[in-house]
Amino acid sequence: MRLRIKFFKHGVLKFIGHLDVMRYFQKAIRRAGIDIAYSTGFSPHQIMSFAAPLGVGLESNGEYMDIEVNTLTNSKELTDSLNKQMVDGIRVLEVKLLPDNAGNAMASVAAACYTITFRKDFQPEFLTKAVVDDFFGQVEIIVTKKTKKSESTFDMKPYIYMCDFDEESKSIRLTVDASSAGNIKPALVVKALYDYKNQAFDEFGLLITREETYTNIGTAEDVQLKPLGFVGSDY
């Protein structure tokens, strides 16, 4: 039986890397007395997978992990048991039972939604809703994507599902492809926005929060995004 767990990660815990978060949950699950399944072989480990590892320095309200268990209690009891083991800055929000045909968390990721604000001395004066609307309204958004091994130029526009600016909070709201094939980083979109207005860009000025992680229940041509927990159910 597979469970999908949603949690948030705030505050100083945004500086904790993915492997440490994984080890943290492994220990929390043992302390909570959850009957988690283990792999077979010489070195058994808990059967656990994370949807989309969060970059260091980012907060999140929508992280997901899947675990496999041998026995079930109920959603609320498991959530409460885990939260008794949580430290400040990390909390389980929901636990859902997955159907047998559900893909694993990582393979299911299609997109992610982010809120981007700015550090005190980095708030751009040029940024308005009209500017963001004009930027997103372009037919193409050509960018250069760099990795450790290569550099490529491509049109990013098809990988951006939503880009908006909130005048009151002075924040950018962004939904982008987060699949293994696309995986657009929010900072890359903001840099393209700065380049569009010929403004100097400093990634240090960004404060990024992942709000939700989505799966696509539609097709490649007709994308229908739903939170990863949508495919599960309470039990």
C-alpha positions as CSV (number, residue, x, y, z in Angstrom):
1,M,0.0,0.0,0.0
2,R,1.4,3.4,-1.0
3,L,0.8,6.7,0.7
4,R,1.4,10.2,-0.6
5,I,2.4,12.7,2.1
6,K,2.2,16.5,1.6
7,F,4.3,18.8,3.8
8,F,5.7,22.3,4.0
9,K,9.2,23.5,4.7
10,H,9.7,27.0,6.0
11,G,12.3,29.2,7.8
12,V,15.8,28.1,8.4
13,L,15.0,24.6,7.1
14,K,15.1,26.1,3.6
15,F,18.9,25.7,3.9
16,I,18.7,22.0,4.5
17,G,19.5,20.0,1.4
18,H,17.3,17.2,0.0
19,L,19.4,14.3,1.3
20,D,19.1,15.6,4.8
21,V,15.4,16.1,4.5
22,M,15.1,12.5,3.4
23,R,17.2,11.3,6.3
24,Y,15.1,13.4,8.7
25,F,11.8,11.8,7.5
26,Q,13.4,8.3,7.7
27,K,14.1,8.9,11.4
28,A,10.7,10.6,12.0
29,I,8.9,7.7,10.5
30,R,10.7,5.2,12.7
31,R,10.0,7.3,15.8
32,A,6.3,7.6,14.9
33,G,6.0,3.9,14.8
34,I,4.7,3.7,11.2
35,D,4.8,0.3,9.7
36,I,6.8,1.3,6.6
37,A,7.9,-1.3,4.1
38,Y,11.6,-1.9,3.5
39,S,13.5,-3.0,0.4
40,T,15.0,-6.4,0.2
41,G,18.7,-7.3,-0.2
42,F,21.9,-6.8,1.7
43,S,21.2,-3.3,2.8
44,P,17.4,-2.8,3.3
45,H,16.1,0.8,3.3
46,Q,12.7,2.4,3.7
47,I,10.7,2.5,0.4
48,M,10.3,6.3,0.0
49,S,10.5,8.7,-3.0
50,F,10.2,12.5,-3.2
51,A,8.3,14.3,-6.0
52,A,10.7,17.1,-6.9
53,P,13.7,17.8,-4.6
54,L,13.6,21.4,-3.5
55,G,16.7,23.6,-4.1
56,V,18.6,24.9,-1.1
57,G,17.3,28.3,-0.1
58,L,13.7,27.8,-1.3
59,E,10.7,27.5,1.0
60,S,7.7,25.4,0.1
61,N,4.0,24.9,0.9
62,G,3.6,22.0,-1.4
63,E,6.2,19.2,-1.1
64,Y,5.3,15.6,-1.6
65,M,6.8,12.2,-0.8
66,D,5.5,8.6,-1.3
67,I,6.1,5.8,1.1
68,E,5.0,2.2,1.1
69,V,3.5,0.7,4.2
70,N,2.6,-2.8,5.3
71,T,-0.4,-1.8,7.4
72,L,-2.8,1.1,7.6
73,T,-4.4,3.1,10.5
74,N,-6.1,6.2,9.0
75,S,-5.1,9.5,7.4
76,K,-5.6,11.7,10.5
77,E,-3.8,9.3,12.9
78,L,-0.8,9.0,10.6
79,T,-0.6,12.7,10.1
80,D,-0.8,13.4,13.8
81,S,1.8,10.7,14.6
82,L,4.3,12.3,12.1
83,N,3.6,15.9,13.2
84,K,4.5,14.9,16.8
85,Q,8.0,14.2,15.5
86,M,8.3,17.4,13.4
87,V,10.5,20.3,14.3
88,D,9.5,24.0,13.8
89,G,9.5,24.8,10.1
90,I,8.3,21.5,8.7
91,R,4.8,20.0,9.0
92,V,2.8,17.3,7.4
93,L,-0.4,18.7,5.8
94,E,-2.1,15.6,4.4
95,V,-1.7,11.9,3.8
96,K,-3.5,10.2,0.9
97,L,-3.8,6.5,-0.1
98,L,-2.8,6.0,-3.7
99,P,-4.6,3.8,-6.1
100,D,-2.6,0.8,-7.4
101,N,-2.2,2.3,-10.9
102,A,-0.8,5.7,-9.6
103,G,2.7,6.6,-10.8
104,N,5.3,7.4,-8.2
105,A,5.7,10.9,-7.0
106,M,8.8,11.8,-9.0
107,A,7.5,10.5,-12.3
108,S,4.1,12.2,-11.8
109,V,5.4,15.7,-11.5
110,A,4.3,17.9,-14.4
111,A,4.5,21.5,-13.1
112,A,5.0,23.7,-10.0
113,C,3.7,27.0,-8.8
114,Y,5.9,29.6,-7.2
115,T,5.6,32.9,-5.5
116,I,8.6,35.2,-6.0
117,T,9.2,38.2,-3.8
118,F,12.3,40.4,-3.4
119,R,14.7,41.2,-0.6
120,K,14.4,44.7,0.8
121,D,17.1,46.3,-1.3
122,F,16.3,44.4,-4.4
123,Q,12.7,45.4,-5.2
124,P,12.7,46.4,-8.9
125,E,11.1,49.7,-9.6
126,F,10.4,48.8,-13.2
127,L,8.3,45.8,-12.3
128,T,4.5,46.3,-12.7
129,K,1.6,44.1,-13.8
130,A,1.6,45.7,-17.2
131,V,5.3,44.8,-17.7
132,V,4.8,41.2,-16.6
133,D,1.7,40.9,-18.9
134,D,3.7,42.3,-21.9
135,F,6.6,39.9,-21.1
136,F,4.3,36.8,-20.9
137,G,2.4,38.0,-23.9
138,Q,5.4,37.5,-26.2
139,V,5.1,34.9,-29.0
140,E,8.5,33.5,-27.9
141,I,10.7,33.9,-24.9
142,I,14.2,32.8,-26.0
143,V,16.6,32.0,-23.2
144,T,20.0,30.3,-22.7
145,K,19.9,27.4,-20.2
146,K,23.2,26.4,-18.7
147,T,24.0,23.1,-17.0
148,K,27.3,21.7,-15.6
149,K,28.0,20.0,-19.0
150,S,26.2,22.1,-21.6
151,E,24.6,25.3,-22.7
152,S,21.5,25.5,-25.0
153,T,19.2,28.2,-26.3
154,F,15.5,27.5,-26.6
155,D,12.0,29.0,-26.5
156,M,10.8,28.9,-22.9
157,K,7.3,30.2,-23.6
158,P,5.6,26.7,-24.0
159,Y,7.0,25.7,-20.6
160,I,5.4,28.6,-18.7
161,Y,1.7,28.0,-17.9
162,M,1.1,31.1,-15.9
163,C,3.0,34.3,-15.1
164,D,1.3,37.2,-13.2
165,F,2.3,40.1,-11.0
166,D,0.4,41.1,-7.8
167,E,0.7,44.9,-7.4
168,E,-0.3,44.8,-3.7
169,S,2.3,42.3,-2.5
170,K,4.8,43.2,-5.2
171,S,5.2,39.5,-6.0
172,I,5.4,37.4,-9.1
173,R,3.1,34.3,-9.4
174,L,4.5,31.7,-11.7
175,T,3.5,28.2,-12.8
176,V,6.1,26.4,-14.9
177,D,7.0,23.0,-16.3
178,A,8.7,21.0,-13.5
179,S,8.9,17.6,-15.3
180,S,12.1,15.8,-15.9
181,A,11.9,16.8,-19.5
182,G,11.2,20.5,-19.0
183,N,12.1,21.5,-15.4
184,I,12.1,25.3,-15.7
185,K,13.7,27.1,-12.8
186,P,11.8,30.1,-11.6
187,A,15.0,32.2,-11.5
188,L,15.5,31.6,-15.2
189,V,12.0,33.1,-15.9
190,V,12.7,36.1,-13.7
191,K,16.1,36.6,-15.4
192,A,14.4,36.6,-18.8
193,L,11.9,39.2,-17.5
194,Y,14.9,41.4,-16.4
195,D,16.6,40.9,-19.8
196,Y,13.3,41.9,-21.5
197,K,13.5,45.3,-19.8
198,N,17.3,45.5,-20.1
199,Q,17.8,45.5,-16.3
200,A,20.7,44.0,-14.3
201,F,19.7,40.8,-12.6
202,D,21.0,39.4,-9.3
203,E,19.5,36.0,-8.3
204,F,20.5,36.7,-4.7
205,G,17.6,39.3,-4.5
206,L,14.9,36.7,-5.1
207,L,12.9,35.0,-2.3
208,I,11.2,32.0,-3.8
209,T,8.4,29.8,-2.3
210,R,7.1,26.8,-4.1
211,E,3.3,26.9,-3.5
212,E,2.2,23.6,-5.0
213,T,3.4,20.7,-7.1
214,Y,1.2,19.4,-9.9
215,T,0.5,16.4,-12.0
216,N,-1.1,16.5,-15.5
217,I,-4.4,14.5,-15.6
218,G,-4.9,15.7,-19.2
219,T,-2.7,15.2,-22.3
220,A,0.4,16.9,-23.6
221,E,-1.9,19.0,-25.9
222,D,-4.6,19.6,-23.3
223,V,-2.8,20.1,-20.1
224,Q,-4.9,19.9,-16.9
225,L,-2.9,20.5,-13.8
226,K,-4.0,19.1,-10.4
227,P,-2.0,18.9,-7.1
228,L,-0.2,15.6,-6.6
229,G,-2.5,14.7,-3.8
230,F,-5.5,14.8,-6.1
231,V,-4.8,11.3,-7.3
232,G,-5.0,9.9,-3.7
233,S,-7.9,9.6,-1.2
234,D,-8.4,9.8,2.5
235,Y,-8.7,6.5,4.3
